[in-house]
Amino acid sequence: MEKENLVAAMEEKFIFVFWLALHLKAQGQQRDGLQLAAELNARGLRTSYGEPFKGLRGTYKLLKAAYRYVERRFGANVAAVIADVFTKPDGTHAWA
């Protein structure tokens, strides 16, 4: 895949994660990595290897990258919604 296509594919995932975080925050909900993986897969989004997300390390790496993407564009206060909404399966913050 060309570099431009890879960047566009990553940005699509980052924007989706941010949009989902905003939606879930407004509903007072949280999701863990497995639930996020299911949402990503249901929308046809795949890992950089073209594989479905599994809710494991790659999903959490995507969360970190999405946080940094939003932070660079809008600031830490806006990106915080991602950190607040997505958790580990035990309910603790994904970044903890």
C-alpha angles and dihedrals in degrees: 000000000000120000093248090053092048091051092048091049092050092047090051089056093045092050091047092051090049093047091048091048091052091048094047093046090053088052093046091242137133134201133204126218094269092053092046090050090053090051092049093047093047088058093049094251114147139189119267085265091058092250128127116263114258101194093249134108095318092056091052091046087055090052091052092048092047090050091052091046092054092040092056092050103037108012137256095286091061095041090052090082088072092052092047098048105041117069142171116263090264090059097253119127114279090232095051 
